[in-house]
Amino acid sequence: MATVLINRTLSQLVNRRNLLVKDGIRFKNGFHEQISMAYPSYSKFFSEIDGKPAS
């Protein structure tokens, strides 16, 4: 019984994570599209628009 509950819970968590990853990719792609339309030469100034900031 407990194993079934753990498996179901784990499956729900994995599905939720997959949705979050897909949403992140979708938002990043949408942002990239918007910024490239507004500032066509932005890639000359920013090599990685979604990279980690300098610390």
PQR file with spaces between the fields and no chain letter, atoms N, CA, C, O and H, PARSE charges and radii, in Angstrom:
ATOM       1  N    MET     1       0.824   -1.199    0.000 -0.4000 1.5000
ATOM       2  CA   MET     1       0.000    0.000    0.000 -0.0000 2.0000
ATOM       3  C    MET     1       0.867    1.261    0.000  0.5500 1.7000
ATOM       4  O    MET     1       0.654    2.173   -0.799 -0.5500 1.4000
ATOM       5  N    ALA     2       1.845    1.300    0.906 -0.4000 1.5000
ATOM       6  CA   ALA     2       2.709    2.480    0.990 -0.0000 2.0000
ATOM       7  C    ALA     2       3.534    2.649   -0.280  0.5500 1.7000
ATOM       8  O    ALA     2       3.785    3.771   -0.719 -0.5500 1.4000
ATOM       9  H    ALA     2       2.019    0.559    1.555  0.4000 1.0000
ATOM      10  N    THR     3       3.953    1.533   -0.868 -0.4000 1.5000
ATOM      11  CA   THR     3       4.747    1.592   -2.098 -0.0000 2.0000
ATOM      12  C    THR     3       3.942    2.195   -3.240  0.5500 1.7000
ATOM      13  O    THR     3       4.475    2.971   -4.034 -0.5500 1.4000
ATOM      14  H    THR     3       3.750    0.621   -0.512  0.4000 1.0000
ATOM      15  N    VAL     4       2.679    1.848   -3.327 -0.4000 1.5000
ATOM      16  CA   VAL     4       1.806    2.395   -4.374 -0.0000 2.0000
ATOM      17  C    VAL     4       1.663    3.895   -4.191  0.5500 1.7000
ATOM      18  O    VAL     4       1.712    4.649   -5.163 -0.5500 1.4000
ATOM      19  H    VAL     4       2.246    1.218   -2.682  0.4000 1.0000
ATOM      20  N    LEU     5       1.488    4.331   -2.960 -0.4000 1.5000
ATOM      21  CA   LEU     5       1.353    5.763   -2.677 -0.0000 2.0000
ATOM      22  C    LEU     5       2.640    6.513   -3.006  0.5500 1.7000
ATOM      23  O    LEU     5       2.596    7.608   -3.568 -0.5500 1.4000
ATOM      24  H    LEU     5       1.448    3.719   -2.171  0.4000 1.0000
ATOM      25  N    ILE     6       3.780    5.930   -2.659 -0.4000 1.5000
ATOM      26  CA   ILE     6       5.075    6.559   -2.956 -0.0000 2.0000
ATOM      27  C    ILE     6       5.276    6.642   -4.460  0.5500 1.7000
ATOM      28  O    ILE     6       5.715    7.673   -4.971 -0.5500 1.4000
ATOM      29  H    ILE     6       3.816    5.041   -2.202  0.4000 1.0000
ATOM      30  N    ASN     7       4.961    5.571   -5.170 -0.4000 1.5000
ATOM      31  CA   ASN     7       5.120    5.577   -6.631 -0.0000 2.0000
ATOM      32  C    ASN     7       4.210    6.612   -7.285  0.5500 1.7000
ATOM      33  O    ASN     7       4.623    7.312   -8.210 -0.5500 1.4000
ATOM      34  H    ASN     7       4.605    4.734   -4.755  0.4000 1.0000
ATOM      35  N    ARG     8       2.985    6.707   -6.810 -0.4000 1.5000
ATOM      36  CA   ARG     8       2.046    7.683   -7.367 -0.0000 2.0000
ATOM      37  C    ARG     8       2.535    9.101   -7.103  0.5500 1.7000
ATOM      38  O    ARG     8       2.502    9.951   -7.994 -0.5500 1.4000
ATOM      39  H    ARG     8       2.649    6.138   -6.059  0.4000 1.0000
ATOM      40  N    THR     9       2.985    9.353   -5.884 -0.4000 1.5000
ATOM      41  CA   THR     9       3.481   10.677   -5.522 -0.0000 2.0000
ATOM      42  C    THR     9       4.716   11.037   -6.339  0.5500 1.7000
ATOM      43  O    THR     9       4.826   12.154   -6.845 -0.5500 1.4000
ATOM      44  H    THR     9       3.012    8.663   -5.161  0.4000 1.0000
ATOM      45  N    LEU    10       5.635   10.099   -6.467 -0.4000 1.5000
ATOM      46  CA   LEU    10       6.841   10.335   -7.255 -0.0000 2.0000
ATOM      47  C    LEU    10       6.494   10.608   -8.709  0.5500 1.7000
ATOM      48  O    LEU    10       7.079   11.493   -9.332 -0.5500 1.4000
ATOM      49  H    LEU    10       5.546    9.192   -6.056  0.4000 1.0000
ATOM      50  N    SER    11       5.558    9.865   -9.245 -0.4000 1.5000
ATOM      51  CA   SER    11       5.125   10.070  -10.621 -0.0000 2.0000
ATOM      52  C    SER    11       4.530   11.468  -10.801  0.5500 1.7000
ATOM      53  O    SER    11       4.797   12.131  -11.803 -0.5500 1.4000
ATOM      54  H    SER    11       5.082    9.146   -8.738  0.4000 1.0000
ATOM      55  N    GLN    12       3.729   11.916   -9.839 -0.4000 1.5000
ATOM      56  CA   GLN    12       3.151   13.254   -9.913 -0.0000 2.0000
ATOM      57  C    GLN    12       4.235   14.327   -9.855  0.5500 1.7000
ATOM      58  O    GLN    12       4.165   15.324  -10.573 -0.5500 1.4000
ATOM      59  H    GLN    12       3.512   11.378   -9.024  0.4000 1.0000
ATOM      60  N    LEU    13       5.236   14.122   -9.003 -0.4000 1.5000
ATOM      61  CA   LEU    13       6.331   15.086   -8.907 -0.0000 2.0000
ATOM      62  C    LEU    13       7.143   15.152  -10.197  0.5500 1.7000
ATOM      63  O    LEU    13       7.527   16.233  -10.642 -0.5500 1.4000
ATOM      64  H    LEU    13       5.294   13.312   -8.420  0.4000 1.0000
ATOM      65  N    VAL    14       7.396   14.006  -10.785 -0.4000 1.5000
ATOM      66  CA   VAL    14       8.147   13.962  -12.052 -0.0000 2.0000
ATOM      67  C    VAL    14       7.346   14.651  -13.152  0.5500 1.7000
ATOM      68  O    VAL    14       7.907   15.417  -13.936 -0.5500 1.4000
ATOM      69  H    VAL    14       7.084   13.128  -10.424  0.4000 1.0000
ATOM      70  N    ASN    15       6.049   14.391  -13.219 -0.4000 1.5000
ATOM      71  CA   ASN    15       5.209   15.048  -14.224 -0.0000 2.0000
ATOM      72  C    ASN    15       5.188   16.555  -14.023  0.5500 1.7000
ATOM      73  O    ASN    15       5.237   17.316  -14.989 -0.5500 1.4000
ATOM      74  H    ASN    15       5.593   13.769  -12.583  0.4000 1.0000
ATOM      75  N    ARG    16       5.115   16.987  -12.765 -0.4000 1.5000
ATOM      76  CA   ARG    16       5.104   18.431  -12.471 -0.0000 2.0000
ATOM      77  C    ARG    16       6.425   19.067  -12.883  0.5500 1.7000
ATOM      78  O    ARG    16       6.445   20.154  -13.459 -0.5500 1.4000
ATOM      79  H    ARG    16       5.075   16.369  -11.980  0.4000 1.0000
ATOM      80  N    ARG    17       7.529   18.385  -12.585 -0.4000 1.5000
ATOM      81  CA   ARG    17       8.840   18.909  -12.964 -0.0000 2.0000
ATOM      82  C    ARG    17       8.946   19.025  -14.481  0.5500 1.7000
ATOM      83  O    ARG    17       9.442   20.029  -14.993 -0.5500 1.4000
ATOM      84  H    ARG    17       7.513   17.501  -12.116  0.4000 1.0000
ATOM      85  N    ASN    18       8.487   18.014  -15.195 -0.4000 1.5000
ATOM      86  CA   ASN    18       8.531   18.051  -16.663 -0.0000 2.0000
ATOM      87  C    ASN    18       7.739   19.232  -17.207  0.5500 1.7000
ATOM      88  O    ASN    18       8.177   19.891  -18.150 -0.5500 1.4000
ATOM      89  H    ASN    18       8.084   17.199  -14.779  0.4000 1.0000
ATOM      90  N    LEU    19       6.576   19.506  -16.619 -0.4000 1.5000
ATOM      91  CA   LEU    19       5.783   20.664  -17.042 -0.0000 2.0000
ATOM      92  C    LEU    19       6.521   21.973  -16.765  0.5500 1.7000
ATOM      93  O    LEU    19       6.497   22.888  -17.588 -0.5500 1.4000
ATOM      94  H    LEU    19       6.220   18.971  -15.853  0.4000 1.0000
ATOM      95  N    LEU    20       7.169   22.060  -15.619 -0.4000 1.5000
ATOM      96  CA   LEU    20       7.916   23.273  -15.279 -0.0000 2.0000
ATOM      97  C    LEU    20       9.089   23.491  -16.236  0.5500 1.7000
ATOM      98  O    LEU    20       9.364   24.621  -16.639 -0.5500 1.4000
ATOM      99  H    LEU    20       7.189   21.317  -14.950  0.4000 1.0000
ATOM     100  N    VAL    21       9.765   22.426  -16.592 -0.4000 1.5000
ATOM     101  CA   VAL    21      10.880   22.530  -17.543 -0.0000 2.0000
ATOM     102  C    VAL    21      10.364   22.997  -18.901  0.5500 1.7000
ATOM     103  O    VAL    21      10.955   23.881  -19.522 -0.5500 1.4000
ATOM     104  H    VAL    21       9.542   21.508  -16.265  0.4000 1.0000
ATOM     105  N    LYS    22       9.266   22.408  -19.362 -0.4000 1.5000
ATOM     106  CA   LYS    22       8.685   22.819  -20.657 -0.0000 2.0000
ATOM     107  C    LYS    22       8.241   24.277  -20.620  0.5500 1.7000
ATOM     108  O    LYS    22       8.441   25.008  -21.590 -0.5500 1.4000
ATOM     109  H    LYS    22       8.785   21.691  -18.858  0.4000 1.0000
ATOM     110  N    ASP    23       7.636   24.710  -19.507 -0.4000 1.5000
ATOM     111  CA   ASP    23       7.224   26.111  -19.375 -0.0000 2.0000
ATOM     112  C    ASP    23       8.435   27.035  -19.410  0.5500 1.7000
ATOM     113  O    ASP    23       8.400   28.088  -20.048 -0.5500 1.4000
ATOM     114  H    ASP    23       7.473   24.116  -18.719  0.4000 1.0000
ATOM     115  N    GLY    24       9.499   26.643  -18.729 -0.4000 1.5000
ATOM     116  CA   GLY    24      10.717   27.458  -18.731 -0.0000 2.0000
ATOM     117  C    GLY    24      11.276   27.627  -20.125  0.5500 1.7000
ATOM     118  O    GLY    24      11.685   28.723  -20.509 -0.5500 1.4000
ATOM     119  H    GLY    24       9.527   25.788  -18.211  0.4000 1.0000
ATOM     120  N    ILE    25      11.295   26.556  -20.877 -0.4000 1.5000
ATOM     121  CA   ILE    25      11.785   26.608  -22.259 -0.0000 2.0000
ATOM     122  C    ILE    25      10.877   27.497  -23.105  0.5500 1.7000
ATOM     123  O    ILE    25      11.351   28.299  -23.909 -0.5500 1.4000
ATOM     124  H    ILE    25      10.963   25.666  -20.565  0.4000 1.0000
ATOM     125  N    ARG    26       9.573   27.344  -22.915 -0.4000 1.5000
ATOM     126  CA   ARG    26       8.614   28.154  -23.681 -0.0000 2.0000
ATOM     127  C    ARG    26       8.774   29.642  -23.360  0.5500 1.7000
ATOM     128  O    ARG    26       8.766   30.475  -24.266 -0.5500 1.4000
ATOM     129  H    ARG    26       9.188   26.692  -22.262  0.4000 1.0000
ATOM     130  N    PHE    27       8.920   29.979  -22.075 -0.4000 1.5000
ATOM     131  CA   PHE    27       9.091   31.379  -21.682 -0.0000 2.0000
ATOM     132  C    PHE    27      10.410   31.943  -22.206  0.5500 1.7000
ATOM     133  O    PHE    27      10.463   33.082  -22.670 -0.5500 1.4000
ATOM     134  H    PHE    27       8.926   29.303  -21.338  0.4000 1.0000
ATOM     135  N    LYS    28      11.471   31.145  -22.131 -0.4000 1.5000
ATOM     136  CA   LYS    28      12.774   31.596  -22.624 -0.0000 2.0000
ATOM     137  C    LYS    28      12.707   31.857  -24.127  0.5500 1.7000
ATOM     138  O    LYS    28      13.210   32.874  -24.605 -0.5500 1.4000
ATOM     139  H    LYS    28      11.428   30.219  -21.754  0.4000 1.0000
ATOM     140  N    ASN    29      12.085   30.938  -24.873 -0.4000 1.5000
ATOM     141  CA   ASN    29      11.966   31.112  -26.318 -0.0000 2.0000
ATOM     142  C    ASN    29      11.109   32.324  -26.663  0.5500 1.7000
ATOM     143  O    ASN    29      11.416   33.059  -27.602 -0.5500 1.4000
ATOM     144  H    ASN    29      11.677   30.112  -24.484  0.4000 1.0000
ATOM     145  N    GLY    30      10.032   32.535  -25.902 -0.4000 1.5000
ATOM     146  CA   GLY    30       9.187   33.707  -26.135 -0.0000 2.0000
ATOM     147  C    GLY    30       9.930   34.998  -25.856  0.5500 1.7000
ATOM     148  O    GLY    30       9.807   35.968  -26.604 -0.5500 1.4000
ATOM     149  H    GLY    30       9.782   31.938  -25.139  0.4000 1.0000
ATOM     150  N    PHE    31      10.704   35.010  -24.774 -0.4000 1.5000
ATOM     151  CA   PHE    31      11.503   36.192  -24.454 -0.0000 2.0000
ATOM     152  C    PHE    31      12.522   36.453  -25.548  0.5500 1.7000
ATOM     153  O    PHE    31      12.696   37.592  -25.981 -0.5500 1.4000
ATOM     154  H    PHE    31      10.803   34.222  -24.167  0.4000 1.0000
ATOM     155  N    HIS    32      13.196   35.399  -25.997 -0.4000 1.5000
ATOM     156  CA   HIS    32      14.187   35.532  -27.058 -0.0000 2.0000
ATOM     157  C    HIS    32      13.550   36.107  -28.323  0.5500 1.7000
ATOM     158  O    HIS    32      14.131   36.973  -28.977 -0.5500 1.4000
ATOM     159  H    HIS    32      13.055   34.474  -25.645  0.4000 1.0000
ATOM     160  N    GLU    33      12.375   35.631  -28.656 -0.4000 1.5000
ATOM     161  CA   GLU    33      11.680   36.130  -29.848 -0.0000 2.0000
ATOM     162  C    GLU    33      11.327   37.610  -29.697  0.5500 1.7000
ATOM     163  O    GLU    33      11.536   38.401  -30.617 -0.5500 1.4000
ATOM     164  H    GLU    33      11.903   34.928  -28.124  0.4000 1.0000
ATOM     165  N    GLN    34      10.794   37.977  -28.538 -0.4000 1.5000
ATOM     166  CA   GLN    34      10.404   39.374  -28.304 -0.0000 2.0000
ATOM     167  C    GLN    34      11.611   40.309  -28.332  0.5500 1.7000
ATOM     168  O    GLN    34      11.562   41.366  -28.961 -0.5500 1.4000
ATOM     169  H    GLN    34      10.624   37.335  -27.791  0.4000 1.0000
ATOM     170  N    ILE    35      12.683   39.930  -27.659 -0.4000 1.5000
ATOM     171  CA   ILE    35      13.859   40.801  -27.597 -0.0000 2.0000
ATOM     172  C    ILE    35      14.527   40.920  -28.961  0.5500 1.7000
ATOM     173  O    ILE    35      15.046   41.980  -29.311 -0.5500 1.4000
ATOM     174  H    ILE    35      12.723   39.071  -27.148  0.4000 1.0000
ATOM     175  N    SER    36      14.515   39.834  -29.733 -0.4000 1.5000
ATOM     176  CA   SER    36      15.140   39.904  -31.058 -0.0000 2.0000
ATOM     177  C    SER    36      14.318   40.754  -32.021  0.5500 1.7000
ATOM     178  O    SER    36      14.870   41.344  -32.950 -0.5500 1.4000
ATOM     179  H    SER    36      14.093   38.973  -29.448  0.4000 1.0000
ATOM     180  N    MET    37      13.005   40.823  -31.809 -0.4000 1.5000
ATOM     181  CA   MET    37      12.172   41.692  -32.649 -0.0000 2.0000
ATOM     182  C    MET    37      12.363   43.156  -32.261  0.5500 1.7000
ATOM     183  O    MET    37      12.393   44.029  -33.129 -0.5500 1.4000
ATOM     184  H    MET    37      12.557   40.343  -31.054  0.4000 1.0000
ATOM     185  N    ALA    38      12.490   43.429  -30.967 -0.4000 1.5000
ATOM     186  CA   ALA    38      12.632   44.806  -30.502 -0.0000 2.0000
ATOM     187  C    ALA    38      14.058   45.332  -30.690  0.5500 1.7000
ATOM     188  O    ALA    38      14.258   46.507  -30.996 -0.5500 1.4000
ATOM     189  H    ALA    38      12.466   42.720  -30.262  0.4000 1.0000
ATOM     190  N    TYR    39      15.043   44.454  -30.505 -0.4000 1.5000
ATOM     191  CA   TYR    39      16.449   44.839  -30.609 -0.0000 2.0000
ATOM     192  C    TYR    39      17.188   43.819  -31.469  0.5500 1.7000
ATOM     193  O    TYR    39      17.837   42.918  -30.938 -0.5500 1.4000
ATOM     194  H    TYR    39      14.881   43.499  -30.256  0.4000 1.0000
ATOM     195  N    PRO    40      17.097   43.952  -32.790 -0.5600 1.5000
ATOM     196  CA   PRO    40      17.677   42.942  -33.691  0.2800 2.0000
ATOM     197  C    PRO    40      19.175   42.699  -33.483  0.5500 1.7000
ATOM     198  O    PRO    40      19.659   41.604  -33.767 -0.5500 1.4000
ATOM     199  N    SER    41      19.906   43.686  -33.002 -0.4000 1.5000
ATOM     200  CA   SER    41      21.359   43.516  -32.854 -0.0000 2.0000
ATOM     201  C    SER    41      21.764   43.150  -31.428  0.5500 1.7000
ATOM     202  O    SER    41      22.940   43.257  -31.081 -0.5500 1.4000
ATOM     203  H    SER    41      19.512   44.576  -32.772  0.4000 1.0000
ATOM     204  N    TYR    42      20.826   42.727  -30.604 -0.4000 1.5000
ATOM     205  CA   TYR    42      21.158   42.426  -29.212 -0.0000 2.0000
ATOM     206  C    TYR    42      22.206   41.323  -29.094  0.5500 1.7000
ATOM     207  O    TYR    42      22.994   41.322  -28.148 -0.5500 1.4000
ATOM     208  H    TYR    42      19.871   42.640  -30.886  0.4000 1.0000
ATOM     209  N    SER    43      22.225   40.385  -30.041 -0.4000 1.5000
ATOM     210  CA   SER    43      23.168   39.265  -29.938 -0.0000 2.0000
ATOM     211  C    SER    43      24.614   39.718  -30.100  0.5500 1.7000
ATOM     212  O    SER    43      25.533   38.988  -29.729 -0.5500 1.4000
ATOM     213  H    SER    43      21.584   40.386  -30.809  0.4000 1.0000
ATOM     214  N    LYS    44      24.827   40.910  -30.649 -0.4000 1.5000
ATOM     215  CA   LYS    44      26.193   41.442  -30.736 -0.0000 2.0000
ATOM     216  C    LYS    44      26.707   41.825  -29.348  0.5500 1.7000
ATOM     217  O    LYS    44      27.913   41.814  -29.101 -0.5500 1.4000
ATOM     218  H    LYS    44      24.081   41.503  -30.950  0.4000 1.0000
ATOM     219  N    PHE    45      25.789   42.164  -28.446 -0.4000 1.5000
ATOM     220  CA   PHE    45      26.174   42.627  -27.114 -0.0000 2.0000
ATOM     221  C    PHE    45      26.062   41.540  -26.052  0.5500 1.7000
ATOM     222  O    PHE    45      26.771   41.577  -25.047 -0.5500 1.4000
ATOM     223  H    PHE    45      24.809   42.173  -28.646  0.4000 1.0000
ATOM     224  N    PHE    46      25.178   40.575  -26.271 -0.4000 1.5000
ATOM     225  CA   PHE    46      24.953   39.512  -25.298 -0.0000 2.0000
ATOM     226  C    PHE    46      25.146   38.166  -25.974  0.5500 1.7000
ATOM     227  O    PHE    46      24.369   37.788  -26.850 -0.5500 1.4000
ATOM     228  H    PHE    46      24.602   40.545  -27.088  0.4000 1.0000
ATOM     229  N    SER    47      26.177   37.446  -25.568 -0.4000 1.5000
ATOM     230  CA   SER    47      26.431   36.157  -26.204 -0.0000 2.0000
ATOM     231  C    SER    47      25.457   35.090  -25.714  0.5500 1.7000
ATOM     232  O    SER    47      25.026   34.234  -26.487 -0.5500 1.4000
ATOM     233  H    SER    47      26.809   37.753  -24.856  0.4000 1.0000
ATOM     234  N    GLU    48      25.112   35.145  -24.428 -0.4000 1.5000
ATOM     235  CA   GLU    48      24.167   34.170  -23.850 -0.0000 2.0000
ATOM     236  C    GLU    48      23.092   34.918  -23.098  0.5500 1.7000
ATOM     237  O    GLU    48      23.307   35.332  -21.959 -0.5500 1.4000
ATOM     238  H    GLU    48      25.462   35.840  -23.800  0.4000 1.0000
ATOM     239  N    ILE    49      21.932   35.099  -23.716 -0.4000 1.5000
ATOM     240  CA   ILE    49      20.854   35.857  -23.089 -0.0000 2.0000
ATOM     241  C    ILE    49      20.304   35.140  -21.859  0.5500 1.7000
ATOM     242  O    ILE    49      19.779   35.784  -20.950 -0.5500 1.4000
ATOM     243  H    ILE    49      21.757   34.762  -24.642  0.4000 1.0000
ATOM     244  N    ASP    50      20.419   33.814  -21.823 -0.4000 1.5000
ATOM     245  CA   ASP    50      19.895   33.068  -20.691 -0.0000 2.0000
ATOM     246  C    ASP    50      20.982   32.459  -19.822  0.5500 1.7000
ATOM     247  O    ASP    50      20.726   31.550  -19.032 -0.5500 1.4000
ATOM     248  H    ASP    50      20.845   33.291  -22.562  0.4000 1.0000
ATOM     249  N    GLY    51      22.191   32.966  -19.975 -0.4000 1.5000
ATOM     250  CA   GLY    51      23.301   32.454  -19.173 -0.0000 2.0000
ATOM     251  C    GLY    51      23.263   32.970  -17.742  0.5500 1.7000
ATOM     252  O    GLY    51      22.439   33.819  -17.399 -0.5500 1.4000
ATOM     253  H    GLY    51      22.399   33.704  -20.616  0.4000 1.0000
ATOM     254  N    LYS    52      24.151   32.459  -16.919 -0.4000 1.5000
ATOM     255  CA   LYS    52      24.230   32.881  -15.528 -0.0000 2.0000
ATOM     256  C    LYS    52      24.881   34.262  -15.473  0.5500 1.7000
ATOM     257  O    LYS    52      25.783   34.555  -16.258 -0.5500 1.4000
ATOM     258  H    LYS    52      24.820   31.769  -17.196  0.4000 1.0000
ATOM     259  N    PRO    53      24.426   35.113  -14.545 -0.5600 1.5000
ATOM     260  CA   PRO    53      25.030   36.435  -14.417  0.2800 2.0000
ATOM     261  C    PRO    53      26.425   36.349  -13.822  0.5500 1.7000
ATOM     262  O    PRO    53      26.756   35.390  -13.126 -0.5500 1.4000
ATOM     263  N    ALA    54      27.227   37.344  -14.098 -0.4000 1.5000
ATOM     264  CA   ALA    54      28.580   37.397  -13.530 -0.0000 2.0000
ATOM     265  C    ALA    54      28.488   37.615  -12.030  0.5500 1.7000
ATOM     266  O    ALA    54      27.590   38.298  -11.537 -0.5500 1.4000
ATOM     267  H    ALA    54      26.958   38.123  -14.663  0.4000 1.0000
ATOM     268  N    SER    55      29.421   37.030  -11.324 -0.4000 1.5000
ATOM     269  CA   SER    55      29.400   37.234   -9.867 -0.0000 2.0000
ATOM     270  C    SER    55      30.676   37.876   -9.382  0.5500 1.7000
ATOM     271  O    SER    55      30.828   38.120   -8.185 -0.5500 1.4000
ATOM     272  H    SER    55      30.151   36.475  -11.724  0.4000 1.0000
